[in-house]
Amino acid sequence: MSILVVGSVALDTIETPSGFRKDLLGGSATYFSISASFFSPVNLVAVVGRDFSLKYIDLFKKRKIDINGLEIKDGETFRWEAKYNTDLNNVKTISTKLNVFSDFKPNIPDNYILSDYVFLANIDPQLQEFVLEKIKKPKLIASDTMSHWIIEKKKALIKLLKKIDIFFLNETEARLLSEENNLYKAAKSILKFGPKNVIIKKGENGALLFSTNSIFSVPAFLLENVIDPTGAGDTFAGGVIGYLSSSKDKDLKKAILYGTVLASFAVEDFSINRLINIKFFDIQKRLNAFKKIINYGL
């Protein structure tokens, strides 16, 4: 099954207690694509500038990520600079330069229109709606958001959620959107907006899945060394949607386990460096170890 992702491809400058790196490959669509490509072909829609390195283009191609939807425009690529201190759950943004991403309007190639699975990364909800109008009969639609869009485009976001099968957001975003402090109440409130499933990402504390009649909680995979948490949430989403696209059982709980495992690899190095140096065997091996950790034998 083919997966369409629409989002950002960026160049990141990141500092963590483990070091400093400049002009790393980043962006929501990048992390999602690399992660999902372990399971299914990915169609990528994003925009970059003339400064975007050909080595990254080649990387996408090697990962069987179709880049017909990756527009290269005059100007510079979206750049983000951030610093993490010892508490890796908190990040300080040093600078954000949208550059060519500032007037991004997704260009959906004809061969993407029949994509079976659609992931709308955290772009303007009006652009997310624009993309959905172009796609014919997708089997599953998932989306992400961020606090900026909840504050600035809440009505548009709520309108979009009526069409969403899986809605990803973090704890802060869930509380902001629902105006509820308790996450259980927040999820129940968000479900009333229309999405069939709500997944609340909790960083090092795992994730929560809420649907109308069920709740599922999964911890994060315990790691000894965390280098860079950038992109973990998008990697997680890529694992979830990737698994669903390729599996016969369409088990969302199992998909969340795969997403959790892939996110655990992502944070073990800067950028996508760890993800591109593992095989599916490594994912399966860690998944088996993860299952043993969370199995209480009841």
ChimeraX attribute file (.defattr): number of C-alpha atoms within 10 A of each C-alpha:
attribute: neighborCount
match mode: 1-to-1
recipient: residues
	/A:1	15
	/A:2	19
	/A:3	28
	/A:4	27
	/A:5	27
	/A:6	30
	/A:7	26
	/A:8	26
	/A:9	25
	/A:10	27
	/A:11	23
	/A:12	21
	/A:13	20
	/A:14	23
	/A:15	20
	/A:16	20
	/A:17	14
	/A:18	15
	/A:19	10
	/A:20	11
	/A:21	14
	/A:22	11
	/A:23	16
	/A:24	18
	/A:25	20
	/A:26	22
	/A:27	23
	/A:28	27
	/A:29	27
	/A:30	28
	/A:31	28
	/A:32	29
	/A:33	31
	/A:34	25
	/A:35	32
	/A:36	31
	/A:37	21
	/A:38	23
	/A:39	22
	/A:40	20
	/A:41	20
	/A:42	29
	/A:43	26
	/A:44	28
	/A:45	25
	/A:46	26
	/A:47	26
	/A:48	24
	/A:49	19
	/A:50	13
	/A:51	13
	/A:52	21
	/A:53	13
	/A:54	10
	/A:55	9
	/A:56	13
	/A:57	13
	/A:58	13
	/A:59	13
	/A:60	19
	/A:61	12
	/A:62	10
	/A:63	17
	/A:64	17
	/A:65	23
	/A:66	18
	/A:67	17
	/A:68	16
	/A:69	21
	/A:70	21
	/A:71	17
	/A:72	16
	/A:73	15
	/A:74	11
	/A:75	14
	/A:76	19
	/A:77	24
	/A:78	23
	/A:79	22
	/A:80	20
	/A:81	18
	/A:82	16
	/A:83	17
	/A:84	19
	/A:85	13
	/A:86	10
	/A:87	9
	/A:88	17
	/A:89	12
	/A:90	11
	/A:91	17
	/A:92	11
	/A:93	12
	/A:94	11
	/A:95	11
	/A:96	12
	/A:97	14
	/A:98	16
	/A:99	16
	/A:100	20
	/A:101	22
	/A:102	11
	/A:103	9
	/A:104	18
	/A:105	15
	/A:106	18
	/A:107	17
	/A:108	20
	/A:109	15
	/A:110	11
	/A:111	10
	/A:112	24
	/A:113	17
	/A:114	17
	/A:115	20
	/A:116	18
	/A:117	23
	/A:118	26
	/A:119	26
	/A:120	27
	/A:121	24
	/A:122	23
	/A:123	19
	/A:124	21
	/A:125	25
	/A:126	16
	/A:127	18
	/A:128	23
	/A:129	17
	/A:130	13
	/A:131	18
	/A:132	19
	/A:133	10
	/A:134	15
	/A:135	18
	/A:136	12
	/A:137	13
	/A:138	16
	/A:139	13
	/A:140	18
	/A:141	21
	/A:142	23
	/A:143	26
	/A:144	22
	/A:145	20
	/A:146	19
	/A:147	18
	/A:148	13
	/A:149	19
	/A:150	20
	/A:151	13
	/A:152	11
	/A:153	14
	/A:154	15
	/A:155	13
	/A:156	17
	/A:157	21
	/A:158	18
	/A:159	15
	/A:160	19
	/A:161	22
	/A:162	14
	/A:163	18
	/A:164	21
	/A:165	16
	/A:166	25
	/A:167	25
	/A:168	25
	/A:169	23
	/A:170	20
	/A:171	19
	/A:172	15
	/A:173	21
	/A:174	29
	/A:175	21
	/A:176	16
	/A:177	21
	/A:178	20
	/A:179	13
	/A:180	16
	/A:181	13
	/A:182	12
	/A:183	16
	/A:184	14
	/A:185	15
	/A:186	20
	/A:187	26
	/A:188	16
	/A:189	17
	/A:190	23
	/A:191	20
	/A:192	14
	/A:193	17
	/A:194	18
	/A:195	22
	/A:196	19
	/A:197	22
	/A:198	26
	/A:199	24
	/A:200	23
	/A:201	24
	/A:202	18
	/A:203	18
	/A:204	15
	/A:205	14
	/A:206	17
	/A:207	24
	/A:208	21
	/A:209	21
	/A:210	21
	/A:211	16
	/A:212	13
	/A:213	5
	/A:214	8
	/A:215	15
	/A:216	13
	/A:217	14
	/A:218	16
	/A:219	17
	/A:220	20
	/A:221	22
	/A:222	14
	/A:223	11
	/A:224	6
	/A:225	10
	/A:226	18
	/A:227	18
	/A:228	23
	/A:229	23
	/A:230	25
	/A:231	22
	/A:232	25
	/A:233	25
	/A:234	27
	/A:235	30
	/A:236	29
	/A:237	35
	/A:238	32
	/A:239	30
	/A:240	27
	/A:241	29
	/A:242	29
	/A:243	27
	/A:244	24
	/A:245	22
	/A:246	16
	/A:247	13
	/A:248	8
	/A:249	10
	/A:250	13
	/A:251	12
	/A:252	17
	/A:253	15
	/A:254	16
	/A:255	23
	/A:256	26
	/A:257	25
	/A:258	27
	/A:259	29
	/A:260	29
	/A:261	26
	/A:262	32
	/A:263	28
	/A:264	24
	/A:265	25
	/A:266	29
	/A:267	23
	/A:268	19
	/A:269	17
	/A:270	25
	/A:271	28
	/A:272	24
	/A:273	15
	/A:274	15
	/A:275	23
	/A:276	15
	/A:277	9
	/A:278	13
	/A:279	10
	/A:280	10
	/A:281	9
	/A:282	14
	/A:283	19
	/A:284	14
	/A:285	11
	/A:286	18
	/A:287	20
	/A:288	13
	/A:289	13
	/A:290	19
	/A:291	12
	/A:292	11
	/A:293	12
	/A:294	12
	/A:295	8
	/A:296	7
	/A:297	5
	/A:298	3
